[in-house]
């Protein structure tokens, strides 16, 4: 299996080597296995043909590199809950800092409202993720 990432550049290899910055010519990328999957190989050829036809390119450079094939780990509900609580806490801290910086007279009332809103949000997250 040779899953790879194909990156398309709108210039010849000579132009890319002279210019030095590939990013200026970058057109896009696609990931797949062109050796074992004939449909993907045909799709890749159609993409190359379309790019040349639409952009009027005679020289199209395609680079192939090994793609990441590891399987992502699924997170448990407890881990997702912890992440969501951390995000909610960080947002609440930012709002509290803004309240303290802008409202000195009614800061205590606004801070209490913010703490109450955070408690409500954590309760909602507990229900969503089924964590006790």
Secondary structure, DSSP 8 states (H G I E B T S, - for coil): ---EEEEEESS-HHHHHHH--GGGGEEEEEEE-TTT-HHHHHHHHHHHHHHHHHHT-S--EEEEEE----------HHHHHHHHHHHHHHHHHHHHHHHHHH-SSSHHHHHHHHHHHHHHHHHHHHHHHT--
